[in-house]
Amino acid sequence: MSRATPTGTASAVPAFRVVVARRRVPVLLLIELLVALVLLVVPFALAERIELITLMTNVLILSMLAISFDLCWGYSGIMSFGQAFFFGVSGYVVALVGRDLAFSQIWGTLPLAMLIGLVLALLFALFLLLGRRTPTPIFVALGTLTGSYAAERLVSGWRYVGAGNGLSSVKLLQAGSYEFVEGVPFYLLVLGLLAVVYLGARVLVRSQFGLVLAGLRQNEDRLAFFGYHVQLFKAAVFAVAGAIAGLSGALYAYHQGFIGPGNMGPALSTIVVIYALLGGAGTLVGPVLGTAFIEILSYWLADIDVIKPVWPIVLGLVLLLVVTFQPSGLLGMLVSTRERIGSYGRRGRA
């Protein structure tokens, strides 16, 4: 009996350790919960600083745009420089509907913006992804970049949409007779929509559909060998990303009261790429952190005349350093590749 006790105790310790290891909370989940907590506290902590509430609302809107790019590149291997195109066109559409039809009800204009982004993304996918030959990432990148640049030049000379001056005094977003103005109510609205978009994207990438996307990102040829129509999967996720970009474009137009050619050109598309790559592509929360970091830093440096002219160069150098030394972004130092992709199927019992 005296020998049985130590033996039983020794065998119980490893079993306990196994249980603890299995119940360990993933790092990515902890980061997501922390970010959610901070975003919930913001409107109460900054209630007296309307300019900071406006800044954070803008961060949330641009975070949606960054998430749309992350779905393309981080999960599907589609290097898209056209997210700003879907963003800008949807913003112009809701601004024109408000100006010409005097309509800005939330139940009509936001779904319309998402539909515009979805249809435009499908048209892009039809030409760039669903051709007879398998497109290369460079071909898709140049194709989306060309479309974004052409749209920017088109609206810059089109008087009906304000030409180079854009459309200002956009009609306020309405819910019945209530009008959303910048401040805490608009922030909470955008935060709620961002939560829906984020959770929807999280469910998508952790589903069996997401498993196929992970395979596309790692080895597209092998999936094609197994009989998957990889370009159809890419077109589907590209369309979803276009709808998200369209939603963010409409919210941006309503929040800023303005939409212009620069909101659909290559410059914004490139900044969105920096958002995602800096924070960590393939994590969804990484682009949110990257957007917050760059936008908040830009806000605080905006009044420094020495830094303002070279700020784009600084951003370019930051992106170069991240891509060279930390390709998985800042979150890549904390989150493993397995955790980003997720686990599928049933695990065997110990």
KEKE-3310 file (N, C-alpha, C; in steps of 0.2 Angstrom, whole numbers, plus 5000, padded with zeros to 4 digits):
npx = (5004:5010:5018:5010:5004:5013:5015:5002:5001:5011:5007:4995:4999:5005:4993:4985:4992:4990:4976:4976:4984:4976:4965:4969:4968:4967:4980:4976:4962:4962:4968:4958:4948:4953:4955:4941:4936:4943:4938:4925:4925:4930:4920:4915:4926:4931:4921:4920:4928:4926:4932:4941:4933:4928:4939:4941:4930:4932:4943:4937:4929:4938:4944:4935:4937:4950:4949:4942:4952:4960:4953:4955:4969:4976:4969:4966:4975:4974:4980:4974:4972:4961:4952:4949:4942:4929:4925:4925:4916:4904:4903:4901:4889:4879:4880:4875:4862:4857:4858:4851:4839:4835:4836:4841:4840:4844:4841:4840:4850:4863:4862:4861:4874:4882:4878:4882:4896:4897:4893:4901:4914:4911:4911:4924:4930:4926:4933:4946:4948:4941:4945:4951:4964:4974:4976:4990:4996:5002:4996:4983:4984:4989:4978:4967:4973:4974:4960:4956:4964:4959:4946:4947:4953:4942:4931:4937:4936:4923:4909:4896:4897:4904:4917:4935:4933:4925:4910:4902:4894:4886:4870:4864:4865:4850:4838:4823:4816:4827:4843:4860:4873:4891:4899:4896:4884:4885:4898:4895:4885:4894:4903:4895:4891:4904:4907:4898:4902:4915:4913:4906:4915:4925:4918:4916:4930:4933:4926:4922:4923:4932:4943:4946:4950:4962:4969:4971:4979:4990:4994:4989:4989:4989:4976:4968:4972:4966:4953:4946:4937:4946:4947:4933:4931:4939:4933:4921:4925:4931:4920:4913:4922:4921:4908:4909:4919:4911:4901:4909:4913:4901:4898:4909:4907:4895:4899:4910:4904:4908:4914:4927:4938:4950:4947:4945:4956:4972:4981:4974:4971:4983:4987:4978:4983:4995:4990:4985:4996:5005:4999:4996:4992:4979:4974:4963:4960:4972:4973:4964:4971:4982:4977:4972:4984:4992:4983:4980:4993:4996:4987:4992:5004:5001:5001:5014:5026:5038:5038:5026:5028:5036:5030:5023:5034:5040:5030:5031:5044:5042:5033:5042:5051:5044:5039:5051:5058:5048:5037:5024:5018:5015:5007:5011:5022:5016:5005:5003:5005:4997:4987:4981:4976:4968:4959:4952:4939:4938:4947:4958:4956:4965)
npy = (4994:5006:5008:5010:5022:5033:5030:5031:5045:5050:5046:5054:5067:5070:5068:5078:5089:5087:5090:5103:5109:5107:5115:5128:5145:5151:5162:5171:5173:5179:5191:5196:5198:5207:5218:5220:5224:5236:5244:5245:5252:5264:5275:5279:5283:5293:5302:5316:5321:5325:5325:5315:5304:5305:5302:5288:5282:5284:5275:5263:5261:5261:5250:5240:5240:5236:5223:5217:5217:5208:5196:5193:5193:5188:5176:5170:5172:5182:5195:5210:5226:5233:5236:5249:5254:5247:5253:5267:5268:5264:5273:5285:5281:5281:5294:5301:5296:5301:5315:5316:5309:5312:5302:5293:5282:5270:5256:5255:5261:5256:5242:5243:5249:5238:5229:5235:5234:5220:5216:5223:5218:5204:5206:5210:5199:5190:5194:5193:5182:5171:5166:5157:5153:5150:5163:5173:5180:5192:5197:5198:5208:5219:5220:5224:5236:5244:5245:5252:5264:5269:5272:5282:5292:5294:5299:5310:5319:5321:5330:5328:5321:5329:5331:5334:5339:5331:5325:5334:5338:5327:5319:5316:5300:5291:5284:5280:5294:5298:5306:5301:5309:5314:5307:5299:5291:5288:5281:5270:5264:5260:5252:5241:5236:5233:5223:5213:5211:5206:5195:5187:5186:5178:5166:5162:5160:5150:5139:5124:5129:5139:5131:5126:5139:5141:5130:5135:5146:5140:5129:5130:5123:5109:5108:5110:5099:5089:5091:5102:5117:5130:5143:5147:5147:5157:5168:5169:5172:5184:5192:5193:5200:5212:5216:5220:5230:5239:5242:5248:5260:5267:5270:5278:5289:5294:5297:5306:5316:5318:5312:5308:5308:5303:5294:5282:5278:5271:5275:5274:5261:5255:5260:5252:5239:5241:5243:5229:5221:5226:5224:5210:5199:5187:5185:5193:5201:5207:5217:5226:5231:5236:5246:5255:5258:5265:5276:5282:5286:5294:5304:5311:5315:5324:5338:5341:5349:5345:5332:5328:5330:5319:5308:5298:5291:5286:5277:5268:5263:5257:5247:5240:5235:5227:5217:5212:5207:5202:5194:5189:5199:5210:5203:5190:5187:5183:5175:5158:5150:5139:5142:5153:5148:5138:5124:5109:5097:5082:5079:5066:5056:5057)
npz = (5000:5003:4993:4982:4983:4980:4966:4961:4962:4955:4942:4941:4940:4927:4919:4924:4919:4906:4904:4908:4898:4887:4890:4889:4886:4869:4862:4852:4854:4867:4863:4855:4864:4872:4864:4860:4873:4875:4865:4868:4880:4875:4871:4883:4891:4883:4882:4883:4874:4859:4847:4848:4849:4836:4829:4833:4828:4814:4814:4816:4805:4794:4798:4795:4781:4780:4785:4775:4765:4772:4771:4758:4755:4767:4769:4757:4747:4738:4731:4732:4726:4725:4734:4739:4728:4728:4740:4738:4727:4732:4743:4735:4728:4739:4743:4732:4731:4742:4739:4727:4728:4740:4751:4764:4773:4785:4783:4770:4762:4767:4765:4751:4748:4751:4742:4730:4732:4732:4719:4710:4714:4710:4696:4694:4698:4688:4677:4681:4689:4685:4673:4658:4660:4675:4686:4690:4706:4704:4692:4696:4706:4698:4690:4698:4704:4692:4689:4700:4699:4686:4689:4699:4691:4682:4690:4694:4684:4681:4681:4686:4698:4706:4701:4703:4716:4723:4732:4744:4759:4762:4764:4780:4789:4792:4804:4803:4810:4816:4816:4813:4819:4820:4834:4850:4847:4834:4834:4842:4833:4822:4829:4832:4820:4815:4824:4820:4807:4809:4817:4808:4798:4805:4808:4795:4791:4800:4796:4786:4773:4776:4778:4766:4760:4768:4763:4750:4752:4756:4747:4732:4720:4724:4730:4718:4711:4719:4715:4718:4713:4713:4709:4709:4723:4727:4720:4727:4740:4737:4733:4745:4752:4745:4747:4761:4760:4753:4762:4772:4765:4763:4776:4779:4770:4776:4789:4787:4779:4767:4751:4740:4725:4729:4739:4732:4725:4721:4731:4744:4743:4744:4757:4765:4763:4770:4783:4785:4784:4793:4805:4805:4794:4790:4802:4806:4817:4817:4806:4812:4823:4816:4809:4819:4825:4815:4811:4823:4826:4815:4818:4829:4825:4815:4817:4817:4808:4802:4801:4794:4779:4776:4781:4773:4767:4779:4782:4772:4774:4786:4782:4773:4782:4791:4781:4778:4790:4798:4792:4795:4802:4816:4825:4822:4830:4842:4839:4833:4818:4816:4825:4819:4807:4812:4820:4814:4812:4823:4838:4844:4858:4873)
capx = (5000:5014:5021:5004:5002:5017:5014:4996:5002:5015:5003:4990:5002:5004:4986:4982:4995:4987:4970:4977:4986:4970:4960:4973:4965:4972:4982:4972:4956:4964:4969:4952:4944:4956:4953:4934:4935:4945:4933:4918:4927:4932:4915:4914:4932:4932:4914:4920:4933:4922:4937:4944:4927:4927:4945:4941:4925:4936:4947:4933:4927:4944:4946:4931:4940:4956:4947:4940:4958:4963:4950:4957:4976:4978:4966:4965:4981:4972:4983:4969:4973:4955:4947:4947:4937:4923:4924:4924:4910:4898:4902:4898:4882:4875:4880:4871:4855:4855:4858:4846:4833:4834:4835:4847:4838:4849:4839:4840:4857:4868:4862:4863:4881:4885:4876:4886:4902:4897:4892:4908:4919:4910:4913:4931:4932:4924:4938:4953:4949:4937:4947:4953:4970:4975:4979:4995:4995:5004:4991:4977:4986:4989:4972:4964:4976:4972:4953:4956:4966:4955:4940:4949:4953:4936:4927:4941:4934:4915:4906:4890:4899:4909:4924:4940:4931:4921:4904:4902:4887:4882:4865:4865:4862:4844:4835:4817:4817:4833:4849:4866:4879:4897:4899:4895:4879:4888:4903:4891:4883:4899:4906:4890:4892:4911:4907:4894:4907:4921:4911:4904:4921:4928:4914:4918:4937:4934:4921:4925:4924:4938:4948:4948:4954:4968:4973:4972:4984:4996:4996:4983:4990:4987:4969:4966:4973:4960:4946:4942:4937:4949:4945:4927:4931:4942:4928:4916:4928:4932:4914:4911:4926:4919:4902:4912:4922:4906:4898:4913:4913:4895:4898:4914:4903:4890:4903:4914:4900:4911:4918:4931:4942:4955:4944:4944:4962:4978:4984:4970:4971:4990:4987:4975:4988:4999:4986:4984:5002:5008:4995:4996:4987:4977:4971:4957:4961:4978:4972:4961:4977:4987:4973:4972:4991:4993:4978:4981:5000:4995:4983:4996:5010:4998:5003:5022:5027:5044:5036:5021:5030:5039:5026:5022:5040:5040:5025:5034:5049:5039:5031:5047:5054:5039:5039:5058:5060:5042:5031:5017:5015:5016:5004:5015:5026:5012:5000:5006:5002:4991:4981:4978:4972:4962:4959:4946:4938:4938:4953:4958:4956:4971)
capy = (5000:5012:5009:5012:5029:5037:5028:5034:5052:5052:5046:5059:5074:5071:5068:5085:5094:5087:5093:5111:5111:5107:5120:5134:5150:5153:5169:5175:5174:5184:5198:5198:5200:5213:5224:5222:5228:5243:5248:5246:5257:5271:5280:5281:5286:5299:5305:5323:5323:5323:5324:5308:5299:5305:5298:5281:5280:5283:5269:5257:5261:5259:5243:5235:5240:5232:5216:5215:5215:5202:5190:5192:5191:5184:5169:5167:5173:5186:5202:5215:5233:5236:5237:5256:5255:5246:5257:5273:5268:5263:5280:5289:5279:5283:5301:5303:5294:5306:5321:5317:5306:5314:5296:5290:5278:5265:5250:5255:5263:5252:5236:5245:5249:5231:5225:5238:5231:5213:5216:5226:5212:5199:5208:5210:5191:5187:5195:5192:5176:5165:5165:5150:5152:5152:5170:5174:5185:5199:5198:5201:5214:5224:5221:5228:5242:5247:5247:5258:5270:5271:5274:5288:5297:5295:5303:5317:5324:5320:5335:5326:5318:5334:5331:5334:5342:5326:5326:5336:5339:5321:5319:5312:5293:5291:5278:5284:5302:5300:5307:5300:5313:5311:5307:5293:5287:5285:5277:5264:5260:5257:5247:5236:5234:5230:5217:5208:5209:5202:5188:5184:5184:5173:5160:5160:5157:5144:5134:5120:5134:5142:5126:5127:5145:5140:5126:5139:5150:5136:5126:5130:5117:5103:5108:5109:5092:5085:5092:5109:5123:5135:5150:5149:5149:5164:5173:5169:5176:5191:5195:5194:5206:5218:5219:5223:5236:5243:5244:5253:5266:5270:5273:5283:5295:5297:5300:5312:5320:5319:5307:5311:5303:5300:5288:5276:5277:5267:5277:5271:5254:5254:5260:5246:5234:5242:5241:5222:5218:5228:5221:5203:5196:5181:5185:5197:5206:5211:5223:5231:5234:5240:5252:5259:5261:5270:5281:5286:5289:5300:5310:5314:5318:5329:5345:5342:5351:5342:5325:5328:5329:5313:5303:5292:5288:5283:5271:5264:5260:5252:5241:5236:5232:5222:5212:5209:5204:5199:5194:5188:5205:5211:5198:5184:5186:5180:5170:5153:5148:5134:5145:5158:5144:5135:5117:5106:5089:5079:5077:5060:5057:5055)
capz = (5000:5004:4986:4978:4984:4975:4959:4958:4962:4949:4936:4941:4938:4919:4917:4926:4915:4899:4904:4908:4891:4882:4891:4889:4881:4864:4862:4848:4858:4872:4860:4852:4869:4875:4859:4861:4879:4874:4860:4872:4885:4872:4871:4890:4893:4879:4880:4883:4868:4853:4841:4848:4847:4829:4826:4834:4823:4808:4814:4816:4798:4790:4800:4791:4775:4781:4786:4768:4762:4775:4769:4751:4755:4772:4769:4751:4743:4732:4732:4729:4727:4722:4740:4739:4723:4731:4746:4735:4723:4737:4746:4730:4727:4744:4743:4726:4733:4747:4736:4721:4730:4747:4755:4768:4778:4786:4781:4763:4759:4769:4761:4744:4747:4751:4736:4725:4733:4730:4712:4707:4716:4706:4690:4694:4698:4682:4672:4684:4693:4682:4666:4657:4664:4682:4686:4695:4711:4701:4687:4700:4709:4693:4687:4703:4704:4686:4690:4705:4696:4681:4693:4702:4686:4679:4694:4695:4678:4680:4685:4690:4705:4709:4699:4708:4723:4726:4735:4751:4763:4761:4769:4786:4789:4796:4806:4804:4810:4820:4812:4816:4818:4823:4841:4853:4844:4827:4836:4844:4827:4818:4833:4832:4813:4815:4827:4816:4801:4812:4819:4802:4795:4810:4807:4788:4790:4804:4794:4781:4768:4778:4778:4759:4759:4771:4758:4744:4754:4757:4741:4727:4715:4727:4730:4711:4709:4722:4711:4720:4709:4717:4707:4712:4730:4727:4718:4732:4746:4734:4733:4752:4754:4741:4751:4767:4758:4751:4769:4776:4761:4764:4783:4779:4767:4781:4795:4786:4776:4761:4747:4734:4721:4733:4743:4728:4721:4723:4738:4749:4743:4747:4765:4767:4763:4776:4789:4786:4784:4799:4811:4804:4789:4792:4809:4806:4822:4816:4803:4816:4827:4812:4807:4825:4826:4810:4811:4829:4826:4810:4821:4834:4821:4810:4819:4817:4801:4800:4800:4789:4772:4775:4784:4768:4767:4785:4782:4767:4777:4791:4778:4771:4788:4793:4776:4777:4796:4801:4786:4798:4805:4823:4829:4821:4836:4847:4837:4829:4811:4817:4828:4814:4802:4816:4820:4811:4814:4830:4840:4847:4866:4876)
cpx = (5004:5017:5016:5003:5007:5016:5008:4997:5006:5011:4997:4993:5002:4997:4983:4985:4992:4980:4971:4979:4980:4965:4963:4969:4969:4974:4978:4965:4957:4965:4963:4948:4946:4954:4945:4933:4937:4940:4927:4919:4928:4926:4913:4920:4933:4926:4915:4925:4930:4927:4940:4939:4927:4933:4944:4935:4928:4940:4943:4930:4932:4946:4942:4935:4947:4955:4945:4946:4961:4960:4953:4965:4978:4975:4965:4970:4979:4975:4979:4971:4967:4950:4944:4942:4930:4921:4922:4917:4904:4897:4899:4890:4877:4874:4875:4864:4853:4854:4852:4839:4831:4832:4841:4845:4842:4847:4839:4847:4863:4868:4863:4870:4884:4884:4880:4893:4903:4897:4899:4913:4918:4912:4921:4934:4931:4930:4945:4954:4946:4939:4949:4960:4970:4979:4984:4993:4997:4999:4985:4978:4986:4982:4967:4966:4974:4965:4953:4958:4962:4948:4941:4950:4947:4932:4930:4939:4927:4912:4900:4891:4904:4916:4930:4938:4927:4914:4904:4895:4883:4876:4866:4861:4856:4842:4828:4818:4823:4839:4855:4871:4885:4897:4898:4890:4882:4894:4900:4888:4888:4902:4901:4891:4899:4910:4903:4899:4912:4919:4909:4910:4925:4924:4916:4925:4938:4929:4925:4927:4931:4944:4951:4952:4961:4972:4975:4978:4991:4999:4990:4983:4987:4979:4966:4967:4968:4953:4943:4943:4940:4947:4938:4927:4934:4937:4923:4919:4929:4926:4912:4915:4924:4913:4904:4915:4916:4902:4902:4914:4907:4895:4903:4911:4899:4894:4906:4910:4903:4914:4921:4935:4947:4953:4943:4950:4967:4981:4980:4971:4978:4990:4983:4979:4993:4996:4986:4991:5006:5005:4996:4991:4986:4975:4965:4958:4967:4977:4968:4966:4981:4983:4973:4979:4993:4989:4979:4988:4999:4992:4988:5002:5007:5000:5011:5024:5033:5042:5031:5023:5033:5036:5024:5028:5041:5036:5028:5040:5047:5037:5036:5051:5050:5039:5045:5059:5054:5036:5024:5014:5017:5013:5007:5020:5023:5008:5004:5002:4996:4985:4978:4974:4966:4963:4952:4945:4939:4945:4953:4958:4962:4970)
cpy = (5006:5013:5012:5019:5034:5036:5031:5042:5054:5051:5051:5066:5075:5072:5075:5090:5093:5091:5101:5113:5112:5113:5127:5139:5152:5161:5174:5177:5180:5191:5200:5201:5207:5219:5225:5226:5235:5247:5249:5252:5264:5276:5283:5285:5293:5303:5313:5326:5321:5322:5317:5303:5299:5301:5291:5278:5279:5277:5263:5256:5258:5252:5238:5234:5235:5224:5213:5213:5208:5196:5188:5189:5186:5177:5166:5168:5177:5193:5207:5222:5237:5237:5244:5257:5253:5250:5264:5273:5268:5270:5285:5288:5282:5290:5304:5301:5299:5313:5322:5314:5308:5308:5294:5286:5272:5258:5249:5256:5259:5245:5237:5246:5242:5227:5228:5235:5224:5213:5218:5221:5206:5200:5208:5203:5188:5188:5193:5185:5170:5165:5158:5148:5154:5158:5170:5180:5192:5201:5201:5207:5220:5226:5226:5235:5247:5250:5253:5264:5273:5275:5281:5294:5299:5300:5310:5322:5324:5325:5333:5323:5323:5335:5330:5336:5337:5329:5328:5337:5333:5321:5314:5305:5294:5284:5280:5291:5303:5300:5305:5305:5311:5312:5300:5288:5284:5280:5270:5260:5257:5252:5241:5232:5230:5223:5211:5206:5205:5195:5184:5181:5178:5166:5157:5156:5151:5138:5129:5124:5137:5138:5126:5133:5144:5135:5130:5143:5146:5133:5125:5124:5111:5102:5107:5102:5087:5087:5098:5114:5129:5142:5152:5150:5156:5169:5174:5174:5183:5195:5197:5200:5212:5221:5222:5229:5241:5246:5250:5260:5270:5274:5279:5290:5298:5300:5306:5317:5322:5313:5310:5306:5300:5294:5282:5274:5272:5269:5274:5264:5251:5254:5255:5240:5235:5241:5234:5219:5220:5224:5213:5200:5189:5180:5189:5203:5210:5217:5228:5235:5238:5246:5257:5262:5266:5276:5286:5290:5295:5306:5314:5318:5323:5336:5346:5343:5347:5335:5324:5326:5322:5307:5297:5288:5284:5276:5266:5260:5255:5246:5237:5232:5226:5216:5208:5204:5200:5199:5192:5194:5205:5205:5191:5182:5183:5175:5165:5153:5144:5137:5150:5154:5141:5127:5114:5099:5088:5077:5070:5061:5054:5048)
cpz = (5000:4997:4981:4977:4979:4968:4957:4958:4956:4942:4935:4938:4931:4917:4918:4921:4908:4899:4904:4901:4886:4884:4891:4884:4876:4864:4858:4851:4863:4869:4858:4858:4872:4870:4860:4867:4878:4870:4864:4877:4882:4873:4878:4893:4889:4877:4880:4877:4862:4847:4842:4847:4839:4826:4827:4829:4816:4808:4813:4808:4794:4792:4796:4784:4775:4782:4779:4764:4765:4773:4762:4752:4761:4772:4763:4746:4737:4734:4728:4731:4724:4728:4740:4734:4725:4736:4743:4731:4727:4741:4741:4729:4733:4745:4738:4728:4738:4744:4731:4723:4737:4752:4758:4774:4779:4783:4773:4760:4761:4765:4753:4743:4747:4745:4730:4726:4730:4722:4708:4708:4711:4699:4689:4694:4692:4677:4675:4687:4689:4675:4664:4660:4671:4683:4692:4700:4708:4696:4691:4703:4704:4690:4692:4704:4698:4687:4695:4703:4691:4684:4696:4697:4683:4683:4695:4689:4677:4684:4689:4697:4708:4706:4704:4715:4727:4728:4742:4753:4761:4767:4774:4786:4794:4798:4808:4804:4814:4815:4816:4814:4822:4831:4844:4849:4838:4829:4838:4838:4823:4822:4832:4825:4812:4818:4823:4810:4804:4814:4813:4798:4799:4808:4800:4788:4794:4802:4789:4775:4769:4777:4771:4757:4762:4766:4752:4746:4754:4750:4736:4722:4718:4727:4723:4709:4713:4719:4714:4714:4712:4715:4709:4719:4731:4725:4723:4738:4743:4734:4740:4754:4751:4745:4757:4766:4756:4757:4772:4772:4762:4771:4783:4776:4772:4787:4793:4782:4769:4758:4741:4730:4725:4738:4739:4724:4724:4730:4744:4749:4746:4755:4768:4768:4769:4782:4790:4788:4791:4805:4811:4800:4791:4799:4810:4811:4821:4812:4807:4820:4822:4810:4813:4826:4821:4810:4817:4829:4821:4813:4825:4831:4816:4811:4818:4810:4798:4798:4794:4782:4771:4778:4779:4767:4773:4785:4777:4770:4782:4788:4776:4776:4790:4788:4777:4784:4799:4797:4789:4802:4813:4827:4828:4826:4842:4845:4832:4823:4812:4821:4824:4810:4806:4816:4817:4812:4821:4832:4844:4855:4868:4880)
residu = (MET:SER:ARG:ALA:THR:PRO:THR:GLY:THR:ALA:SER:ALA:VAL:PRO:ALA:PHE:ARG:VAL:VAL:VAL:ALA:ARG:ARG:ARG:VAL:PRO:VAL:LEU:LEU:LEU:ILE:GLU:LEU:LEU:VAL:ALA:LEU:VAL:LEU:LEU:VAL:VAL:PRO:PHE:ALA:LEU:ALA:GLU:ARG:ILE:GLU:LEU:ILE:THR:LEU:MET:THR:ASN:VAL:LEU:ILE:LEU:SER:MET:LEU:ALA:ILE:SER:PHE:ASP:LEU:CYS:TRP:GLY:TYR:SER:GLY:ILE:MET:SER:PHE:GLY:GLN:ALA:PHE:PHE:PHE:GLY:VAL:SER:GLY:TYR:VAL:VAL:ALA:LEU:VAL:GLY:ARG:ASP:LEU:ALA:PHE:SER:GLN:ILE:TRP:GLY:THR:LEU:PRO:LEU:ALA:MET:LEU:ILE:GLY:LEU:VAL:LEU:ALA:LEU:LEU:PHE:ALA:LEU:PHE:LEU:LEU:LEU:GLY:ARG:ARG:THR:PRO:THR:PRO:ILE:PHE:VAL:ALA:LEU:GLY:THR:LEU:THR:GLY:SER:TYR:ALA:ALA:GLU:ARG:LEU:VAL:SER:GLY:TRP:ARG:TYR:VAL:GLY:ALA:GLY:ASN:GLY:LEU:SER:SER:VAL:LYS:LEU:LEU:GLN:ALA:GLY:SER:TYR:GLU:PHE:VAL:GLU:GLY:VAL:PRO:PHE:TYR:LEU:LEU:VAL:LEU:GLY:LEU:LEU:ALA:VAL:VAL:TYR:LEU:GLY:ALA:ARG:VAL:LEU:VAL:ARG:SER:GLN:PHE:GLY:LEU:VAL:LEU:ALA:GLY:LEU:ARG:GLN:ASN:GLU:ASP:ARG:LEU:ALA:PHE:PHE:GLY:TYR:HIS:VAL:GLN:LEU:PHE:LYS:ALA:ALA:VAL:PHE:ALA:VAL:ALA:GLY:ALA:ILE:ALA:GLY:LEU:SER:GLY:ALA:LEU:TYR:ALA:TYR:HIS:GLN:GLY:PHE:ILE:GLY:PRO:GLY:ASN:MET:GLY:PRO:ALA:LEU:SER:THR:ILE:VAL:VAL:ILE:TYR:ALA:LEU:LEU:GLY:GLY:ALA:GLY:THR:LEU:VAL:GLY:PRO:VAL:LEU:GLY:THR:ALA:PHE:ILE:GLU:ILE:LEU:SER:TYR:TRP:LEU:ALA:ASP:ILE:ASP:VAL:ILE:LYS:PRO:VAL:TRP:PRO:ILE:VAL:LEU:GLY:LEU:VAL:LEU:LEU:LEU:VAL:VAL:THR:PHE:GLN:PRO:SER:GLY:LEU:LEU:GLY:MET:LEU:VAL:SER:THR:ARG:GLU:ARG:ILE:GLY:SER:TYR:GLY:ARG:ARG:GLY:ARG:ALA)
# end
